[in-house]
Amino acid sequence: MRILFVCSGNTCRSPMAEWFARKRLGGQADFESTGTRAVDGASASNEAREVMRKFFGIDISSHRSLTVRCPLRQLLSNFLESHGAYFCIG
């Protein structure tokens, strides 16, 4: 199964959810994250990196943001055809 986490910038909420899910669920699924208004290639925010490291022992410093390349409705429709679930994080 593949799971997609979506937020706006893909530098805080969705990468935190993605990496947390990776650690908790391991190889049970493939995890991805994206942002509706993200700038491709941005690092996770300092705050997100610190919270994940301090409270969960997870290093997300290698995360790079990725923007949604098509209208969100189309993305979700296409994604559900090939994935199992998606989560929009407001």
MODELLER restraints for C-alpha pairs under 7 A, 6 or more apart:
rsr = mdl.restraints
at = mdl.atoms
rsr.add(forms.Gaussian(group=physical.xy_distance, feature=features.Distance(at['CA:1:A'], at['CA:29:A']), mean=4.84, stdev=0.5))
rsr.add(forms.Gaussian(group=physical.xy_distance, feature=features.Distance(at['CA:1:A'], at['CA:30:A']), mean=6.28, stdev=0.5))
rsr.add(forms.Gaussian(group=physical.xy_distance, feature=features.Distance(at['CA:1:A'], at['CA:83:A']), mean=6.02, stdev=0.5))
rsr.add(forms.Gaussian(group=physical.xy_distance, feature=features.Distance(at['CA:1:A'], at['CA:84:A']), mean=5.31, stdev=0.5))
rsr.add(forms.Gaussian(group=physical.xy_distance, feature=features.Distance(at['CA:2:A'], at['CA:29:A']), mean=5.44, stdev=0.5))
rsr.add(forms.Gaussian(group=physical.xy_distance, feature=features.Distance(at['CA:2:A'], at['CA:30:A']), mean=4.54, stdev=0.5))
rsr.add(forms.Gaussian(group=physical.xy_distance, feature=features.Distance(at['CA:2:A'], at['CA:31:A']), mean=5.81, stdev=0.5))
rsr.add(forms.Gaussian(group=physical.xy_distance, feature=features.Distance(at['CA:2:A'], at['CA:83:A']), mean=4.78, stdev=0.5))
rsr.add(forms.Gaussian(group=physical.xy_distance, feature=features.Distance(at['CA:2:A'], at['CA:84:A']), mean=5.55, stdev=0.5))
rsr.add(forms.Gaussian(group=physical.xy_distance, feature=features.Distance(at['CA:2:A'], at['CA:85:A']), mean=6.88, stdev=0.5))
rsr.add(forms.Gaussian(group=physical.xy_distance, feature=features.Distance(at['CA:3:A'], at['CA:29:A']), mean=6.93, stdev=0.5))
rsr.add(forms.Gaussian(group=physical.xy_distance, feature=features.Distance(at['CA:3:A'], at['CA:30:A']), mean=6.17, stdev=0.5))
rsr.add(forms.Gaussian(group=physical.xy_distance, feature=features.Distance(at['CA:3:A'], at['CA:31:A']), mean=4.91, stdev=0.5))
rsr.add(forms.Gaussian(group=physical.xy_distance, feature=features.Distance(at['CA:3:A'], at['CA:32:A']), mean=6.26, stdev=0.5))
rsr.add(forms.Gaussian(group=physical.xy_distance, feature=features.Distance(at['CA:3:A'], at['CA:83:A']), mean=6.41, stdev=0.5))
rsr.add(forms.Gaussian(group=physical.xy_distance, feature=features.Distance(at['CA:3:A'], at['CA:84:A']), mean=6.13, stdev=0.5))
rsr.add(forms.Gaussian(group=physical.xy_distance, feature=features.Distance(at['CA:3:A'], at['CA:85:A']), mean=5.05, stdev=0.5))
rsr.add(forms.Gaussian(group=physical.xy_distance, feature=features.Distance(at['CA:3:A'], at['CA:86:A']), mean=5.46, stdev=0.5))
rsr.add(forms.Gaussian(group=physical.xy_distance, feature=features.Distance(at['CA:4:A'], at['CA:31:A']), mean=5.98, stdev=0.5))
rsr.add(forms.Gaussian(group=physical.xy_distance, feature=features.Distance(at['CA:4:A'], at['CA:32:A']), mean=4.82, stdev=0.5))
rsr.add(forms.Gaussian(group=physical.xy_distance, feature=features.Distance(at['CA:4:A'], at['CA:33:A']), mean=5.36, stdev=0.5))
rsr.add(forms.Gaussian(group=physical.xy_distance, feature=features.Distance(at['CA:4:A'], at['CA:85:A']), mean=6.60, stdev=0.5))
rsr.add(forms.Gaussian(group=physical.xy_distance, feature=features.Distance(at['CA:4:A'], at['CA:86:A']), mean=4.57, stdev=0.5))
rsr.add(forms.Gaussian(group=physical.xy_distance, feature=features.Distance(at['CA:4:A'], at['CA:87:A']), mean=6.23, stdev=0.5))
rsr.add(forms.Gaussian(group=physical.xy_distance, feature=features.Distance(at['CA:5:A'], at['CA:14:A']), mean=5.18, stdev=0.5))
rsr.add(forms.Gaussian(group=physical.xy_distance, feature=features.Distance(at['CA:5:A'], at['CA:17:A']), mean=6.92, stdev=0.5))
rsr.add(forms.Gaussian(group=physical.xy_distance, feature=features.Distance(at['CA:5:A'], at['CA:18:A']), mean=6.43, stdev=0.5))
rsr.add(forms.Gaussian(group=physical.xy_distance, feature=features.Distance(at['CA:5:A'], at['CA:32:A']), mean=6.28, stdev=0.5))
rsr.add(forms.Gaussian(group=physical.xy_distance, feature=features.Distance(at['CA:5:A'], at['CA:33:A']), mean=4.54, stdev=0.5))
rsr.add(forms.Gaussian(group=physical.xy_distance, feature=features.Distance(at['CA:5:A'], at['CA:34:A']), mean=6.52, stdev=0.5))
rsr.add(forms.Gaussian(group=physical.xy_distance, feature=features.Distance(at['CA:5:A'], at['CA:86:A']), mean=5.81, stdev=0.5))
rsr.add(forms.Gaussian(group=physical.xy_distance, feature=features.Distance(at['CA:5:A'], at['CA:87:A']), mean=4.80, stdev=0.5))
rsr.add(forms.Gaussian(group=physical.xy_distance, feature=features.Distance(at['CA:5:A'], at['CA:88:A']), mean=5.97, stdev=0.5))
rsr.add(forms.Gaussian(group=physical.xy_distance, feature=features.Distance(at['CA:6:A'], at['CA:14:A']), mean=5.60, stdev=0.5))
rsr.add(forms.Gaussian(group=physical.xy_distance, feature=features.Distance(at['CA:6:A'], at['CA:33:A']), mean=5.71, stdev=0.5))
rsr.add(forms.Gaussian(group=physical.xy_distance, feature=features.Distance(at['CA:6:A'], at['CA:34:A']), mean=5.13, stdev=0.5))
rsr.add(forms.Gaussian(group=physical.xy_distance, feature=features.Distance(at['CA:6:A'], at['CA:35:A']), mean=5.54, stdev=0.5))
rsr.add(forms.Gaussian(group=physical.xy_distance, feature=features.Distance(at['CA:6:A'], at['CA:87:A']), mean=6.06, stdev=0.5))
rsr.add(forms.Gaussian(group=physical.xy_distance, feature=features.Distance(at['CA:6:A'], at['CA:88:A']), mean=4.64, stdev=0.5))
rsr.add(forms.Gaussian(group=physical.xy_distance, feature=features.Distance(at['CA:6:A'], at['CA:89:A']), mean=5.87, stdev=0.5))
rsr.add(forms.Gaussian(group=physical.xy_distance, feature=features.Distance(at['CA:7:A'], at['CA:13:A']), mean=6.53, stdev=0.5))
rsr.add(forms.Gaussian(group=physical.xy_distance, feature=features.Distance(at['CA:7:A'], at['CA:14:A']), mean=5.55, stdev=0.5))
rsr.add(forms.Gaussian(group=physical.xy_distance, feature=features.Distance(at['CA:7:A'], at['CA:34:A']), mean=6.68, stdev=0.5))
rsr.add(forms.Gaussian(group=physical.xy_distance, feature=features.Distance(at['CA:7:A'], at['CA:35:A']), mean=4.92, stdev=0.5))
rsr.add(forms.Gaussian(group=physical.xy_distance, feature=features.Distance(at['CA:7:A'], at['CA:36:A']), mean=6.38, stdev=0.5))
rsr.add(forms.Gaussian(group=physical.xy_distance, feature=features.Distance(at['CA:7:A'], at['CA:88:A']), mean=5.90, stdev=0.5))
rsr.add(forms.Gaussian(group=physical.xy_distance, feature=features.Distance(at['CA:7:A'], at['CA:89:A']), mean=4.98, stdev=0.5))
rsr.add(forms.Gaussian(group=physical.xy_distance, feature=features.Distance(at['CA:7:A'], at['CA:90:A']), mean=6.10, stdev=0.5))
rsr.add(forms.Gaussian(group=physical.xy_distance, feature=features.Distance(at['CA:8:A'], at['CA:35:A']), mean=4.45, stdev=0.5))
rsr.add(forms.Gaussian(group=physical.xy_distance, feature=features.Distance(at['CA:8:A'], at['CA:36:A']), mean=4.67, stdev=0.5))
rsr.add(forms.Gaussian(group=physical.xy_distance, feature=features.Distance(at['CA:8:A'], at['CA:37:A']), mean=5.08, stdev=0.5))
rsr.add(forms.Gaussian(group=physical.xy_distance, feature=features.Distance(at['CA:8:A'], at['CA:38:A']), mean=6.23, stdev=0.5))
rsr.add(forms.Gaussian(group=physical.xy_distance, feature=features.Distance(at['CA:9:A'], at['CA:35:A']), mean=4.81, stdev=0.5))
rsr.add(forms.Gaussian(group=physical.xy_distance, feature=features.Distance(at['CA:9:A'], at['CA:36:A']), mean=6.63, stdev=0.5))
rsr.add(forms.Gaussian(group=physical.xy_distance, feature=features.Distance(at['CA:9:A'], at['CA:37:A']), mean=5.38, stdev=0.5))
rsr.add(forms.Gaussian(group=physical.xy_distance, feature=features.Distance(at['CA:9:A'], at['CA:38:A']), mean=4.13, stdev=0.5))
rsr.add(forms.Gaussian(group=physical.xy_distance, feature=features.Distance(at['CA:10:A'], at['CA:33:A']), mean=6.83, stdev=0.5))
rsr.add(forms.Gaussian(group=physical.xy_distance, feature=features.Distance(at['CA:10:A'], at['CA:34:A']), mean=5.35, stdev=0.5))
rsr.add(forms.Gaussian(group=physical.xy_distance, feature=features.Distance(at['CA:10:A'], at['CA:35:A']), mean=4.50, stdev=0.5))
rsr.add(forms.Gaussian(group=physical.xy_distance, feature=features.Distance(at['CA:10:A'], at['CA:38:A']), mean=5.75, stdev=0.5))
rsr.add(forms.Gaussian(group=physical.xy_distance, feature=features.Distance(at['CA:10:A'], at['CA:65:A']), mean=5.18, stdev=0.5))
rsr.add(forms.Gaussian(group=physical.xy_distance, feature=features.Distance(at['CA:10:A'], at['CA:66:A']), mean=6.65, stdev=0.5))
rsr.add(forms.Gaussian(group=physical.xy_distance, feature=features.Distance(at['CA:11:A'], at['CA:43:A']), mean=6.40, stdev=0.5))
rsr.add(forms.Gaussian(group=physical.xy_distance, feature=features.Distance(at['CA:11:A'], at['CA:44:A']), mean=4.21, stdev=0.5))
rsr.add(forms.Gaussian(group=physical.xy_distance, feature=features.Distance(at['CA:11:A'], at['CA:45:A']), mean=5.49, stdev=0.5))
rsr.add(forms.Gaussian(group=physical.xy_distance, feature=features.Distance(at['CA:11:A'], at['CA:65:A']), mean=6.08, stdev=0.5))
rsr.add(forms.Gaussian(group=physical.xy_distance, feature=features.Distance(at['CA:12:A'], at['CA:44:A']), mean=6.03, stdev=0.5))
rsr.add(forms.Gaussian(group=physical.xy_distance, feature=features.Distance(at['CA:12:A'], at['CA:45:A']), mean=5.99, stdev=0.5))
rsr.add(forms.Gaussian(group=physical.xy_distance, feature=features.Distance(at['CA:12:A'], at['CA:48:A']), mean=5.36, stdev=0.5))
rsr.add(forms.Gaussian(group=physical.xy_distance, feature=features.Distance(at['CA:13:A'], at['CA:89:A']), mean=6.80, stdev=0.5))
rsr.add(forms.Gaussian(group=physical.xy_distance, feature=features.Distance(at['CA:14:A'], at['CA:33:A']), mean=5.59, stdev=0.5))
rsr.add(forms.Gaussian(group=physical.xy_distance, feature=features.Distance(at['CA:14:A'], at['CA:34:A']), mean=6.92, stdev=0.5))
rsr.add(forms.Gaussian(group=physical.xy_distance, feature=features.Distance(at['CA:14:A'], at['CA:89:A']), mean=6.70, stdev=0.5))
rsr.add(forms.Gaussian(group=physical.xy_distance, feature=features.Distance(at['CA:15:A'], at['CA:33:A']), mean=5.86, stdev=0.5))
rsr.add(forms.Gaussian(group=physical.xy_distance, feature=features.Distance(at['CA:16:A'], at['CA:48:A']), mean=6.76, stdev=0.5))
rsr.add(forms.Gaussian(group=physical.xy_distance, feature=features.Distance(at['CA:16:A'], at['CA:52:A']), mean=6.99, stdev=0.5))
rsr.add(forms.Gaussian(group=physical.xy_distance, feature=features.Distance(at['CA:18:A'], at['CA:31:A']), mean=5.84, stdev=0.5))
rsr.add(forms.Gaussian(group=physical.xy_distance, feature=features.Distance(at['CA:18:A'], at['CA:32:A']), mean=6.11, stdev=0.5))
rsr.add(forms.Gaussian(group=physical.xy_distance, feature=features.Distance(at['CA:18:A'], at['CA:33:A']), mean=6.14, stdev=0.5))
rsr.add(forms.Gaussian(group=physical.xy_distance, feature=features.Distance(at['CA:19:A'], at['CA:60:A']), mean=6.98, stdev=0.5))
rsr.add(forms.Gaussian(group=physical.xy_distance, feature=features.Distance(at['CA:22:A'], at['CA:31:A']), mean=6.61, stdev=0.5))
rsr.add(forms.Gaussian(group=physical.xy_distance, feature=features.Distance(at['CA:34:A'], at['CA:65:A']), mean=6.68, stdev=0.5))
rsr.add(forms.Gaussian(group=physical.xy_distance, feature=features.Distance(at['CA:34:A'], at['CA:66:A']), mean=5.11, stdev=0.5))
rsr.add(forms.Gaussian(group=physical.xy_distance, feature=features.Distance(at['CA:34:A'], at['CA:67:A']), mean=5.56, stdev=0.5))
rsr.add(forms.Gaussian(group=physical.xy_distance, feature=features.Distance(at['CA:34:A'], at['CA:68:A']), mean=6.13, stdev=0.5))
rsr.add(forms.Gaussian(group=physical.xy_distance, feature=features.Distance(at['CA:35:A'], at['CA:66:A']), mean=6.25, stdev=0.5))
rsr.add(forms.Gaussian(group=physical.xy_distance, feature=features.Distance(at['CA:35:A'], at['CA:67:A']), mean=4.89, stdev=0.5))
rsr.add(forms.Gaussian(group=physical.xy_distance, feature=features.Distance(at['CA:35:A'], at['CA:68:A']), mean=5.83, stdev=0.5))
rsr.add(forms.Gaussian(group=physical.xy_distance, feature=features.Distance(at['CA:36:A'], at['CA:67:A']), mean=5.85, stdev=0.5))
rsr.add(forms.Gaussian(group=physical.xy_distance, feature=features.Distance(at['CA:36:A'], at['CA:68:A']), mean=5.27, stdev=0.5))
rsr.add(forms.Gaussian(group=physical.xy_distance, feature=features.Distance(at['CA:37:A'], at['CA:67:A']), mean=6.24, stdev=0.5))
rsr.add(forms.Gaussian(group=physical.xy_distance, feature=features.Distance(at['CA:38:A'], at['CA:65:A']), mean=6.43, stdev=0.5))
rsr.add(forms.Gaussian(group=physical.xy_distance, feature=features.Distance(at['CA:38:A'], at['CA:66:A']), mean=6.11, stdev=0.5))
rsr.add(forms.Gaussian(group=physical.xy_distance, feature=features.Distance(at['CA:38:A'], at['CA:67:A']), mean=4.65, stdev=0.5))
rsr.add(forms.Gaussian(group=physical.xy_distance, feature=features.Distance(at['CA:39:A'], at['CA:65:A']), mean=6.53, stdev=0.5))
rsr.add(forms.Gaussian(group=physical.xy_distance, feature=features.Distance(at['CA:39:A'], at['CA:66:A']), mean=6.69, stdev=0.5))
rsr.add(forms.Gaussian(group=physical.xy_distance, feature=features.Distance(at['CA:39:A'], at['CA:67:A']), mean=6.23, stdev=0.5))
rsr.add(forms.Gaussian(group=physical.xy_distance, feature=features.Distance(at['CA:40:A'], at['CA:65:A']), mean=5.15, stdev=0.5))
rsr.add(forms.Gaussian(group=physical.xy_distance, feature=features.Distance(at['CA:40:A'], at['CA:66:A']), mean=4.68, stdev=0.5))
rsr.add(forms.Gaussian(group=physical.xy_distance, feature=features.Distance(at['CA:40:A'], at['CA:67:A']), mean=5.84, stdev=0.5))
rsr.add(forms.Gaussian(group=physical.xy_distance, feature=features.Distance(at['CA:41:A'], at['CA:64:A']), mean=4.66, stdev=0.5))
rsr.add(forms.Gaussian(group=physical.xy_distance, feature=features.Distance(at['CA:41:A'], at['CA:65:A']), mean=4.94, stdev=0.5))
rsr.add(forms.Gaussian(group=physical.xy_distance, feature=features.Distance(at['CA:41:A'], at['CA:66:A']), mean=6.48, stdev=0.5))
rsr.add(forms.Gaussian(group=physical.xy_distance, feature=features.Distance(at['CA:42:A'], at['CA:64:A']), mean=5.22, stdev=0.5))
rsr.add(forms.Gaussian(group=physical.xy_distance, feature=features.Distance(at['CA:42:A'], at['CA:65:A']), mean=5.06, stdev=0.5))
rsr.add(forms.Gaussian(group=physical.xy_distance, feature=features.Distance(at['CA:43:A'], at['CA:63:A']), mean=5.88, stdev=0.5))
rsr.add(forms.Gaussian(group=physical.xy_distance, feature=features.Distance(at['CA:43:A'], at['CA:64:A']), mean=4.95, stdev=0.5))
rsr.add(forms.Gaussian(group=physical.xy_distance, feature=features.Distance(at['CA:43:A'], at['CA:65:A']), mean=6.41, stdev=0.5))
rsr.add(forms.Gaussian(group=physical.xy_distance, feature=features.Distance(at['CA:44:A'], at['CA:61:A']), mean=6.64, stdev=0.5))
rsr.add(forms.Gaussian(group=physical.xy_distance, feature=features.Distance(at['CA:44:A'], at['CA:63:A']), mean=5.98, stdev=0.5))
rsr.add(forms.Gaussian(group=physical.xy_distance, feature=features.Distance(at['CA:44:A'], at['CA:64:A']), mean=6.69, stdev=0.5))
rsr.add(forms.Gaussian(group=physical.xy_distance, feature=features.Distance(at['CA:49:A'], at['CA:59:A']), mean=6.79, stdev=0.5))
rsr.add(forms.Gaussian(group=physical.xy_distance, feature=features.Distance(at['CA:49:A'], at['CA:60:A']), mean=5.80, stdev=0.5))
rsr.add(forms.Gaussian(group=physical.xy_distance, feature=features.Distance(at['CA:49:A'], at['CA:61:A']), mean=6.40, stdev=0.5))
rsr.add(forms.Gaussian(group=physical.xy_distance, feature=features.Distance(at['CA:52:A'], at['CA:58:A']), mean=5.23, stdev=0.5))
rsr.add(forms.Gaussian(group=physical.xy_distance, feature=features.Distance(at['CA:52:A'], at['CA:59:A']), mean=6.67, stdev=0.5))
rsr.add(forms.Gaussian(group=physical.xy_distance, feature=features.Distance(at['CA:53:A'], at['CA:59:A']), mean=5.55, stdev=0.5))
